[in-house]
Amino acid sequence: MTDGKFIDFDNLAQDIQELIRASIEVRKMSYSPYSKFKVGAALRCDDGTISCGCNVENSSFPVSICAERTAMARAIADGKRKFLAISIAADTIDGVITSPCGMCRQFLAEFNDIPIYLTSPTMTKILQTSVADLLPLSFKLGSHIST
């Protein structure tokens, strides 16, 4: 992953540290009996509240839901529509930080471009990026690119 920058946890603002800790904590609640791949997401809403979610697998894999969409759906169900940042905690794969899948990138892009903090559960690596960096030409109904 080339977009974004690695940041030391201690150099982050307190509210971002809190968000990262929340994503690591909710990751423990993951229901992932098939892949054993646990993911937690913590979404900061514009009123300062944090909405958390974890991945929930199903034996029919397409029915599973990712942590990012779980956190956003929870916030939306609580009436939230504006978000400030999201932290996503997942295992690294071969030492590389895991980033959101395409479906989650599009789901995040529906609302607003926000900072994304990607981390491992040990916080040894924290990558700050954004929705626009991960999905630069997101689909928006009614929008188009002029040629």
Chimera marker file (.cmm) of the C-alpha trace (Angstrom):
<marker_set name="trace">
<marker id="1" x="0.000" y="0.000" z="0.000" r="1" g="1" b="0" radius="0.5"/>
<marker id="2" x="1.576" y="3.276" z="-1.033" r="1" g="1" b="0" radius="0.5"/>
<marker id="3" x="-1.041" y="5.914" z="-0.171" r="1" g="1" b="0" radius="0.5"/>
<marker id="4" x="-0.883" y="7.139" z="3.402" r="1" g="1" b="0" radius="0.5"/>
<marker id="5" x="1.789" y="7.454" z="6.039" r="1" g="1" b="0" radius="0.5"/>
<marker id="6" x="2.938" y="5.369" z="8.968" r="1" g="1" b="0" radius="0.5"/>
<marker id="7" x="2.538" y="7.059" z="12.326" r="1" g="1" b="0" radius="0.5"/>
<marker id="8" x="3.781" y="6.163" z="15.792" r="1" g="1" b="0" radius="0.5"/>
<marker id="9" x="0.856" y="5.601" z="18.194" r="1" g="1" b="0" radius="0.5"/>
<marker id="10" x="2.321" y="7.990" z="20.775" r="1" g="1" b="0" radius="0.5"/>
<marker id="11" x="2.361" y="10.813" z="18.211" r="1" g="1" b="0" radius="0.5"/>
<marker id="12" x="-1.389" y="10.602" z="17.568" r="1" g="1" b="0" radius="0.5"/>
<marker id="13" x="-3.978" y="12.867" z="19.180" r="1" g="1" b="0" radius="0.5"/>
<marker id="14" x="-5.746" y="11.439" z="22.237" r="1" g="1" b="0" radius="0.5"/>
<marker id="15" x="-9.079" y="11.077" z="20.416" r="1" g="1" b="0" radius="0.5"/>
<marker id="16" x="-7.418" y="9.026" z="17.664" r="1" g="1" b="0" radius="0.5"/>
<marker id="17" x="-5.613" y="6.871" z="20.234" r="1" g="1" b="0" radius="0.5"/>
<marker id="18" x="-9.007" y="6.236" z="21.872" r="1" g="1" b="0" radius="0.5"/>
<marker id="19" x="-10.470" y="5.281" z="18.489" r="1" g="1" b="0" radius="0.5"/>
<marker id="20" x="-7.629" y="2.840" z="17.776" r="1" g="1" b="0" radius="0.5"/>
<marker id="21" x="-7.962" y="1.241" z="21.207" r="1" g="1" b="0" radius="0.5"/>
<marker id="22" x="-11.716" y="0.843" z="20.646" r="1" g="1" b="0" radius="0.5"/>
<marker id="23" x="-11.136" y="-0.937" z="17.314" r="1" g="1" b="0" radius="0.5"/>
<marker id="24" x="-8.645" y="-3.307" z="18.930" r="1" g="1" b="0" radius="0.5"/>
<marker id="25" x="-11.031" y="-4.029" z="21.800" r="1" g="1" b="0" radius="0.5"/>
<marker id="26" x="-14.105" y="-4.708" z="19.624" r="1" g="1" b="0" radius="0.5"/>
<marker id="27" x="-11.990" y="-6.978" z="17.398" r="1" g="1" b="0" radius="0.5"/>
<marker id="28" x="-12.103" y="-9.472" z="20.277" r="1" g="1" b="0" radius="0.5"/>
<marker id="29" x="-15.880" y="-9.779" z="19.753" r="1" g="1" b="0" radius="0.5"/>
<marker id="30" x="-15.470" y="-10.957" z="16.139" r="1" g="1" b="0" radius="0.5"/>
<marker id="31" x="-17.442" y="-14.012" z="15.113" r="1" g="1" b="0" radius="0.5"/>
<marker id="32" x="-15.000" y="-15.624" z="12.701" r="1" g="1" b="0" radius="0.5"/>
<marker id="33" x="-15.110" y="-19.401" z="13.214" r="1" g="1" b="0" radius="0.5"/>
<marker id="34" x="-14.205" y="-20.181" z="9.588" r="1" g="1" b="0" radius="0.5"/>
<marker id="35" x="-11.363" y="-17.839" z="8.677" r="1" g="1" b="0" radius="0.5"/>
<marker id="36" x="-10.164" y="-17.113" z="12.239" r="1" g="1" b="0" radius="0.5"/>
<marker id="37" x="-9.436" y="-13.618" z="10.835" r="1" g="1" b="0" radius="0.5"/>
<marker id="38" x="-10.679" y="-11.100" z="13.406" r="1" g="1" b="0" radius="0.5"/>
<marker id="39" x="-11.372" y="-7.479" z="12.468" r="1" g="1" b="0" radius="0.5"/>
<marker id="40" x="-12.634" y="-4.589" z="14.585" r="1" g="1" b="0" radius="0.5"/>
<marker id="41" x="-13.669" y="-1.110" z="13.487" r="1" g="1" b="0" radius="0.5"/>
<marker id="42" x="-14.358" y="2.026" z="15.501" r="1" g="1" b="0" radius="0.5"/>
<marker id="43" x="-16.031" y="4.989" z="13.817" r="1" g="1" b="0" radius="0.5"/>
<marker id="44" x="-15.917" y="8.497" z="15.323" r="1" g="1" b="0" radius="0.5"/>
<marker id="45" x="-19.173" y="10.353" z="14.674" r="1" g="1" b="0" radius="0.5"/>
<marker id="46" x="-19.326" y="14.147" z="14.411" r="1" g="1" b="0" radius="0.5"/>
<marker id="47" x="-20.968" y="14.368" z="17.855" r="1" g="1" b="0" radius="0.5"/>
<marker id="48" x="-17.893" y="12.685" z="19.383" r="1" g="1" b="0" radius="0.5"/>
<marker id="49" x="-19.479" y="9.287" z="19.956" r="1" g="1" b="0" radius="0.5"/>
<marker id="50" x="-17.791" y="6.101" z="18.791" r="1" g="1" b="0" radius="0.5"/>
<marker id="51" x="-19.681" y="3.377" z="16.952" r="1" g="1" b="0" radius="0.5"/>
<marker id="52" x="-17.951" y="-0.009" z="16.985" r="1" g="1" b="0" radius="0.5"/>
<marker id="53" x="-18.345" y="-3.121" z="14.889" r="1" g="1" b="0" radius="0.5"/>
<marker id="54" x="-16.625" y="-6.423" z="14.233" r="1" g="1" b="0" radius="0.5"/>
<marker id="55" x="-16.708" y="-8.886" z="11.372" r="1" g="1" b="0" radius="0.5"/>
<marker id="56" x="-19.428" y="-11.528" z="11.545" r="1" g="1" b="0" radius="0.5"/>
<marker id="57" x="-18.941" y="-14.613" z="9.394" r="1" g="1" b="0" radius="0.5"/>
<marker id="58" x="-21.573" y="-16.993" z="8.113" r="1" g="1" b="0" radius="0.5"/>
<marker id="59" x="-21.129" y="-20.503" z="6.735" r="1" g="1" b="0" radius="0.5"/>
<marker id="60" x="-22.538" y="-19.048" z="3.509" r="1" g="1" b="0" radius="0.5"/>
<marker id="61" x="-19.587" y="-16.655" z="3.057" r="1" g="1" b="0" radius="0.5"/>
<marker id="62" x="-21.350" y="-13.962" z="0.978" r="1" g="1" b="0" radius="0.5"/>
<marker id="63" x="-23.738" y="-13.444" z="3.898" r="1" g="1" b="0" radius="0.5"/>
<marker id="64" x="-20.846" y="-12.411" z="6.165" r="1" g="1" b="0" radius="0.5"/>
<marker id="65" x="-20.390" y="-8.739" z="7.044" r="1" g="1" b="0" radius="0.5"/>
<marker id="66" x="-17.175" y="-6.806" z="7.552" r="1" g="1" b="0" radius="0.5"/>
<marker id="67" x="-16.349" y="-4.813" z="10.680" r="1" g="1" b="0" radius="0.5"/>
<marker id="68" x="-16.358" y="-1.477" z="8.835" r="1" g="1" b="0" radius="0.5"/>
<marker id="69" x="-19.903" y="-1.925" z="7.542" r="1" g="1" b="0" radius="0.5"/>
<marker id="70" x="-21.070" y="-3.221" z="10.921" r="1" g="1" b="0" radius="0.5"/>
<marker id="71" x="-19.754" y="-0.073" z="12.648" r="1" g="1" b="0" radius="0.5"/>
<marker id="72" x="-21.283" y="2.226" z="10.035" r="1" g="1" b="0" radius="0.5"/>
<marker id="73" x="-24.644" y="0.435" z="10.025" r="1" g="1" b="0" radius="0.5"/>
<marker id="74" x="-24.758" y="0.711" z="13.800" r="1" g="1" b="0" radius="0.5"/>
<marker id="75" x="-24.032" y="4.453" z="13.635" r="1" g="1" b="0" radius="0.5"/>
<marker id="76" x="-26.619" y="4.974" z="10.903" r="1" g="1" b="0" radius="0.5"/>
<marker id="77" x="-29.217" y="3.071" z="12.949" r="1" g="1" b="0" radius="0.5"/>
<marker id="78" x="-28.444" y="5.532" z="15.764" r="1" g="1" b="0" radius="0.5"/>
<marker id="79" x="-29.211" y="8.449" z="13.426" r="1" g="1" b="0" radius="0.5"/>
<marker id="80" x="-25.613" y="9.452" z="12.639" r="1" g="1" b="0" radius="0.5"/>
<marker id="81" x="-24.744" y="10.650" z="9.144" r="1" g="1" b="0" radius="0.5"/>
<marker id="82" x="-21.450" y="12.547" z="9.522" r="1" g="1" b="0" radius="0.5"/>
<marker id="83" x="-18.242" y="10.868" z="10.516" r="1" g="1" b="0" radius="0.5"/>
<marker id="84" x="-14.789" y="12.158" z="11.462" r="1" g="1" b="0" radius="0.5"/>
<marker id="85" x="-12.488" y="9.106" z="11.323" r="1" g="1" b="0" radius="0.5"/>
<marker id="86" x="-12.409" y="5.319" z="11.458" r="1" g="1" b="0" radius="0.5"/>
<marker id="87" x="-9.870" y="2.917" z="12.913" r="1" g="1" b="0" radius="0.5"/>
<marker id="88" x="-9.685" y="-0.646" z="11.646" r="1" g="1" b="0" radius="0.5"/>
<marker id="89" x="-7.738" y="-3.296" z="13.564" r="1" g="1" b="0" radius="0.5"/>
<marker id="90" x="-6.917" y="-6.571" z="11.844" r="1" g="1" b="0" radius="0.5"/>
<marker id="91" x="-4.155" y="-9.125" z="11.708" r="1" g="1" b="0" radius="0.5"/>
<marker id="92" x="-1.317" y="-8.381" z="9.339" r="1" g="1" b="0" radius="0.5"/>
<marker id="93" x="-0.837" y="-10.694" z="6.391" r="1" g="1" b="0" radius="0.5"/>
<marker id="94" x="2.849" y="-11.458" z="5.812" r="1" g="1" b="0" radius="0.5"/>
<marker id="95" x="3.669" y="-8.312" z="7.801" r="1" g="1" b="0" radius="0.5"/>
<marker id="96" x="1.447" y="-6.090" z="5.646" r="1" g="1" b="0" radius="0.5"/>
<marker id="97" x="-1.394" y="-4.109" z="7.216" r="1" g="1" b="0" radius="0.5"/>
<marker id="98" x="-4.829" y="-5.211" z="6.056" r="1" g="1" b="0" radius="0.5"/>
<marker id="99" x="-6.936" y="-2.571" z="4.315" r="1" g="1" b="0" radius="0.5"/>
<marker id="100" x="-10.719" y="-2.475" z="3.786" r="1" g="1" b="0" radius="0.5"/>
<marker id="101" x="-12.228" y="-4.566" z="1.007" r="1" g="1" b="0" radius="0.5"/>
<marker id="102" x="-13.720" y="-2.834" z="-2.027" r="1" g="1" b="0" radius="0.5"/>
<marker id="103" x="-17.268" y="-3.132" z="-0.730" r="1" g="1" b="0" radius="0.5"/>
<marker id="104" x="-16.318" y="-1.419" z="2.540" r="1" g="1" b="0" radius="0.5"/>
<marker id="105" x="-14.413" y="1.306" z="0.690" r="1" g="1" b="0" radius="0.5"/>
<marker id="106" x="-17.521" y="2.102" z="-1.342" r="1" g="1" b="0" radius="0.5"/>
<marker id="107" x="-19.703" y="1.943" z="1.776" r="1" g="1" b="0" radius="0.5"/>
<marker id="108" x="-17.434" y="4.451" z="3.553" r="1" g="1" b="0" radius="0.5"/>
<marker id="109" x="-17.351" y="6.710" z="0.475" r="1" g="1" b="0" radius="0.5"/>
<marker id="110" x="-21.150" y="7.024" z="0.517" r="1" g="1" b="0" radius="0.5"/>
<marker id="111" x="-20.985" y="9.467" z="3.416" r="1" g="1" b="0" radius="0.5"/>
<marker id="112" x="-17.797" y="11.539" z="3.418" r="1" g="1" b="0" radius="0.5"/>
<marker id="113" x="-14.058" y="11.322" z="2.922" r="1" g="1" b="0" radius="0.5"/>
<marker id="114" x="-12.575" y="10.637" z="6.336" r="1" g="1" b="0" radius="0.5"/>
<marker id="115" x="-9.189" y="9.653" z="7.705" r="1" g="1" b="0" radius="0.5"/>
<marker id="116" x="-8.709" y="5.906" z="8.075" r="1" g="1" b="0" radius="0.5"/>
<marker id="117" x="-6.297" y="4.475" z="10.638" r="1" g="1" b="0" radius="0.5"/>
<marker id="118" x="-5.258" y="0.903" z="9.874" r="1" g="1" b="0" radius="0.5"/>
<marker id="119" x="-3.507" y="-1.039" z="12.605" r="1" g="1" b="0" radius="0.5"/>
<marker id="120" x="-2.512" y="-4.459" z="13.789" r="1" g="1" b="0" radius="0.5"/>
<marker id="121" x="-3.807" y="-5.581" z="17.204" r="1" g="1" b="0" radius="0.5"/>
<marker id="122" x="-0.362" y="-4.894" z="18.679" r="1" g="1" b="0" radius="0.5"/>
<marker id="123" x="-0.250" y="-1.343" z="17.271" r="1" g="1" b="0" radius="0.5"/>
<marker id="124" x="3.252" y="-2.018" z="15.926" r="1" g="1" b="0" radius="0.5"/>
<marker id="125" x="2.202" y="-0.399" z="12.656" r="1" g="1" b="0" radius="0.5"/>
<marker id="126" x="-0.406" y="2.337" z="12.183" r="1" g="1" b="0" radius="0.5"/>
<marker id="127" x="-1.112" y="3.586" z="8.695" r="1" g="1" b="0" radius="0.5"/>
<marker id="128" x="-3.074" y="6.797" z="8.222" r="1" g="1" b="0" radius="0.5"/>
<marker id="129" x="-4.845" y="7.040" z="4.874" r="1" g="1" b="0" radius="0.5"/>
<marker id="130" x="-8.267" y="8.204" z="3.690" r="1" g="1" b="0" radius="0.5"/>
<marker id="131" x="-11.351" y="7.013" z="1.869" r="1" g="1" b="0" radius="0.5"/>
<marker id="132" x="-10.349" y="9.057" z="-1.199" r="1" g="1" b="0" radius="0.5"/>
<marker id="133" x="-6.857" y="7.519" z="-1.194" r="1" g="1" b="0" radius="0.5"/>
<marker id="134" x="-8.247" y="3.981" z="-1.066" r="1" g="1" b="0" radius="0.5"/>
<marker id="135" x="-11.090" y="4.595" z="-3.525" r="1" g="1" b="0" radius="0.5"/>
<marker id="136" x="-10.264" y="7.689" z="-5.621" r="1" g="1" b="0" radius="0.5"/>
<marker id="137" x="-13.118" y="7.316" z="-8.128" r="1" g="1" b="0" radius="0.5"/>
<marker id="138" x="-15.894" y="6.061" z="-5.898" r="1" g="1" b="0" radius="0.5"/>
<marker id="139" x="-19.316" y="5.514" z="-7.418" r="1" g="1" b="0" radius="0.5"/>
<marker id="140" x="-21.936" y="8.166" z="-6.631" r="1" g="1" b="0" radius="0.5"/>
<marker id="141" x="-25.381" y="7.834" z="-8.142" r="1" g="1" b="0" radius="0.5"/>
<marker id="142" x="-25.931" y="10.800" z="-10.456" r="1" g="1" b="0" radius="0.5"/>
<marker id="143" x="-22.253" y="11.706" z="-10.668" r="1" g="1" b="0" radius="0.5"/>
<marker id="144" x="-20.170" y="11.219" z="-13.766" r="1" g="1" b="0" radius="0.5"/>
<marker id="145" x="-16.807" y="12.074" z="-15.209" r="1" g="1" b="0" radius="0.5"/>
<marker id="146" x="-16.795" y="14.399" z="-18.189" r="1" g="1" b="0" radius="0.5"/>
<marker id="147" x="-14.575" y="13.480" z="-21.092" r="1" g="1" b="0" radius="0.5"/>
<link id1="1" id2="2" r="1" g="1" b="0" radius="0.2"/>
<link id1="2" id2="3" r="1" g="1" b="0" radius="0.2"/>
<link id1="3" id2="4" r="1" g="1" b="0" radius="0.2"/>
<link id1="4" id2="5" r="1" g="1" b="0" radius="0.2"/>
<link id1="5" id2="6" r="1" g="1" b="0" radius="0.2"/>
<link id1="6" id2="7" r="1" g="1" b="0" radius="0.2"/>
<link id1="7" id2="8" r="1" g="1" b="0" radius="0.2"/>
<link id1="8" id2="9" r="1" g="1" b="0" radius="0.2"/>
<link id1="9" id2="10" r="1" g="1" b="0" radius="0.2"/>
<link id1="10" id2="11" r="1" g="1" b="0" radius="0.2"/>
<link id1="11" id2="12" r="1" g="1" b="0" radius="0.2"/>
<link id1="12" id2="13" r="1" g="1" b="0" radius="0.2"/>
<link id1="13" id2="14" r="1" g="1" b="0" radius="0.2"/>
<link id1="14" id2="15" r="1" g="1" b="0" radius="0.2"/>
<link id1="15" id2="16" r="1" g="1" b="0" radius="0.2"/>
<link id1="16" id2="17" r="1" g="1" b="0" radius="0.2"/>
<link id1="17" id2="18" r="1" g="1" b="0" radius="0.2"/>
<link id1="18" id2="19" r="1" g="1" b="0" radius="0.2"/>
<link id1="19" id2="20" r="1" g="1" b="0" radius="0.2"/>
<link id1="20" id2="21" r="1" g="1" b="0" radius="0.2"/>
<link id1="21" id2="22" r="1" g="1" b="0" radius="0.2"/>
<link id1="22" id2="23" r="1" g="1" b="0" radius="0.2"/>
<link id1="23" id2="24" r="1" g="1" b="0" radius="0.2"/>
<link id1="24" id2="25" r="1" g="1" b="0" radius="0.2"/>
<link id1="25" id2="26" r="1" g="1" b="0" radius="0.2"/>
<link id1="26" id2="27" r="1" g="1" b="0" radius="0.2"/>
<link id1="27" id2="28" r="1" g="1" b="0" radius="0.2"/>
<link id1="28" id2="29" r="1" g="1" b="0" radius="0.2"/>
<link id1="29" id2="30" r="1" g="1" b="0" radius="0.2"/>
<link id1="30" id2="31" r="1" g="1" b="0" radius="0.2"/>
<link id1="31" id2="32" r="1" g="1" b="0" radius="0.2"/>
<link id1="32" id2="33" r="1" g="1" b="0" radius="0.2"/>
<link id1="33" id2="34" r="1" g="1" b="0" radius="0.2"/>
<link id1="34" id2="35" r="1" g="1" b="0" radius="0.2"/>
<link id1="35" id2="36" r="1" g="1" b="0" radius="0.2"/>
<link id1="36" id2="37" r="1" g="1" b="0" radius="0.2"/>
<link id1="37" id2="38" r="1" g="1" b="0" radius="0.2"/>
<link id1="38" id2="39" r="1" g="1" b="0" radius="0.2"/>
<link id1="39" id2="40" r="1" g="1" b="0" radius="0.2"/>
<link id1="40" id2="41" r="1" g="1" b="0" radius="0.2"/>
<link id1="41" id2="42" r="1" g="1" b="0" radius="0.2"/>
<link id1="42" id2="43" r="1" g="1" b="0" radius="0.2"/>
<link id1="43" id2="44" r="1" g="1" b="0" radius="0.2"/>
<link id1="44" id2="45" r="1" g="1" b="0" radius="0.2"/>
<link id1="45" id2="46" r="1" g="1" b="0" radius="0.2"/>
<link id1="46" id2="47" r="1" g="1" b="0" radius="0.2"/>
<link id1="47" id2="48" r="1" g="1" b="0" radius="0.2"/>
<link id1="48" id2="49" r="1" g="1" b="0" radius="0.2"/>
<link id1="49" id2="50" r="1" g="1" b="0" radius="0.2"/>
<link id1="50" id2="51" r="1" g="1" b="0" radius="0.2"/>
<link id1="51" id2="52" r="1" g="1" b="0" radius="0.2"/>
<link id1="52" id2="53" r="1" g="1" b="0" radius="0.2"/>
<link id1="53" id2="54" r="1" g="1" b="0" radius="0.2"/>
<link id1="54" id2="55" r="1" g="1" b="0" radius="0.2"/>
<link id1="55" id2="56" r="1" g="1" b="0" radius="0.2"/>
<link id1="56" id2="57" r="1" g="1" b="0" radius="0.2"/>
<link id1="57" id2="58" r="1" g="1" b="0" radius="0.2"/>
<link id1="58" id2="59" r="1" g="1" b="0" radius="0.2"/>
<link id1="59" id2="60" r="1" g="1" b="0" radius="0.2"/>
<link id1="60" id2="61" r="1" g="1" b="0" radius="0.2"/>
<link id1="61" id2="62" r="1" g="1" b="0" radius="0.2"/>
<link id1="62" id2="63" r="1" g="1" b="0" radius="0.2"/>
<link id1="63" id2="64" r="1" g="1" b="0" radius="0.2"/>
<link id1="64" id2="65" r="1" g="1" b="0" radius="0.2"/>
<link id1="65" id2="66" r="1" g="1" b="0" radius="0.2"/>
<link id1="66" id2="67" r="1" g="1" b="0" radius="0.2"/>
<link id1="67" id2="68" r="1" g="1" b="0" radius="0.2"/>
<link id1="68" id2="69" r="1" g="1" b="0" radius="0.2"/>
<link id1="69" id2="70" r="1" g="1" b="0" radius="0.2"/>
<link id1="70" id2="71" r="1" g="1" b="0" radius="0.2"/>
<link id1="71" id2="72" r="1" g="1" b="0" radius="0.2"/>
<link id1="72" id2="73" r="1" g="1" b="0" radius="0.2"/>
<link id1="73" id2="74" r="1" g="1" b="0" radius="0.2"/>
<link id1="74" id2="75" r="1" g="1" b="0" radius="0.2"/>
<link id1="75" id2="76" r="1" g="1" b="0" radius="0.2"/>
<link id1="76" id2="77" r="1" g="1" b="0" radius="0.2"/>
<link id1="77" id2="78" r="1" g="1" b="0" radius="0.2"/>
<link id1="78" id2="79" r="1" g="1" b="0" radius="0.2"/>
<link id1="79" id2="80" r="1" g="1" b="0" radius="0.2"/>
<link id1="80" id2="81" r="1" g="1" b="0" radius="0.2"/>
<link id1="81" id2="82" r="1" g="1" b="0" radius="0.2"/>
<link id1="82" id2="83" r="1" g="1" b="0" radius="0.2"/>
<link id1="83" id2="84" r="1" g="1" b="0" radius="0.2"/>
<link id1="84" id2="85" r="1" g="1" b="0" radius="0.2"/>
<link id1="85" id2="86" r="1" g="1" b="0" radius="0.2"/>
<link id1="86" id2="87" r="1" g="1" b="0" radius="0.2"/>
<link id1="87" id2="88" r="1" g="1" b="0" radius="0.2"/>
<link id1="88" id2="89" r="1" g="1" b="0" radius="0.2"/>
<link id1="89" id2="90" r="1" g="1" b="0" radius="0.2"/>
<link id1="90" id2="91" r="1" g="1" b="0" radius="0.2"/>
<link id1="91" id2="92" r="1" g="1" b="0" radius="0.2"/>
<link id1="92" id2="93" r="1" g="1" b="0" radius="0.2"/>
<link id1="93" id2="94" r="1" g="1" b="0" radius="0.2"/>
<link id1="94" id2="95" r="1" g="1" b="0" radius="0.2"/>
<link id1="95" id2="96" r="1" g="1" b="0" radius="0.2"/>
<link id1="96" id2="97" r="1" g="1" b="0" radius="0.2"/>
<link id1="97" id2="98" r="1" g="1" b="0" radius="0.2"/>
<link id1="98" id2="99" r="1" g="1" b="0" radius="0.2"/>
<link id1="99" id2="100" r="1" g="1" b="0" radius="0.2"/>
<link id1="100" id2="101" r="1" g="1" b="0" radius="0.2"/>
<link id1="101" id2="102" r="1" g="1" b="0" radius="0.2"/>
<link id1="102" id2="103" r="1" g="1" b="0" radius="0.2"/>
<link id1="103" id2="104" r="1" g="1" b="0" radius="0.2"/>
<link id1="104" id2="105" r="1" g="1" b="0" radius="0.2"/>
<link id1="105" id2="106" r="1" g="1" b="0" radius="0.2"/>
<link id1="106" id2="107" r="1" g="1" b="0" radius="0.2"/>
<link id1="107" id2="108" r="1" g="1" b="0" radius="0.2"/>
<link id1="108" id2="109" r="1" g="1" b="0" radius="0.2"/>
<link id1="109" id2="110" r="1" g="1" b="0" radius="0.2"/>
<link id1="110" id2="111" r="1" g="1" b="0" radius="0.2"/>
<link id1="111" id2="112" r="1" g="1" b="0" radius="0.2"/>
<link id1="112" id2="113" r="1" g="1" b="0" radius="0.2"/>
<link id1="113" id2="114" r="1" g="1" b="0" radius="0.2"/>
<link id1="114" id2="115" r="1" g="1" b="0" radius="0.2"/>
<link id1="115" id2="116" r="1" g="1" b="0" radius="0.2"/>
<link id1="116" id2="117" r="1" g="1" b="0" radius="0.2"/>
<link id1="117" id2="118" r="1" g="1" b="0" radius="0.2"/>
<link id1="118" id2="119" r="1" g="1" b="0" radius="0.2"/>
<link id1="119" id2="120" r="1" g="1" b="0" radius="0.2"/>
<link id1="120" id2="121" r="1" g="1" b="0" radius="0.2"/>
<link id1="121" id2="122" r="1" g="1" b="0" radius="0.2"/>
<link id1="122" id2="123" r="1" g="1" b="0" radius="0.2"/>
<link id1="123" id2="124" r="1" g="1" b="0" radius="0.2"/>
<link id1="124" id2="125" r="1" g="1" b="0" radius="0.2"/>
<link id1="125" id2="126" r="1" g="1" b="0" radius="0.2"/>
<link id1="126" id2="127" r="1" g="1" b="0" radius="0.2"/>
<link id1="127" id2="128" r="1" g="1" b="0" radius="0.2"/>
<link id1="128" id2="129" r="1" g="1" b="0" radius="0.2"/>
<link id1="129" id2="130" r="1" g="1" b="0" radius="0.2"/>
<link id1="130" id2="131" r="1" g="1" b="0" radius="0.2"/>
<link id1="131" id2="132" r="1" g="1" b="0" radius="0.2"/>
<link id1="132" id2="133" r="1" g="1" b="0" radius="0.2"/>
<link id1="133" id2="134" r="1" g="1" b="0" radius="0.2"/>
<link id1="134" id2="135" r="1" g="1" b="0" radius="0.2"/>
<link id1="135" id2="136" r="1" g="1" b="0" radius="0.2"/>
<link id1="136" id2="137" r="1" g="1" b="0" radius="0.2"/>
<link id1="137" id2="138" r="1" g="1" b="0" radius="0.2"/>
<link id1="138" id2="139" r="1" g="1" b="0" radius="0.2"/>
<link id1="139" id2="140" r="1" g="1" b="0" radius="0.2"/>
<link id1="140" id2="141" r="1" g="1" b="0" radius="0.2"/>
<link id1="141" id2="142" r="1" g="1" b="0" radius="0.2"/>
<link id1="142" id2="143" r="1" g="1" b="0" radius="0.2"/>
<link id1="143" id2="144" r="1" g="1" b="0" radius="0.2"/>
<link id1="144" id2="145" r="1" g="1" b="0" radius="0.2"/>
<link id1="145" id2="146" r="1" g="1" b="0" radius="0.2"/>
<link id1="146" id2="147" r="1" g="1" b="0" radius="0.2"/>
</marker_set>
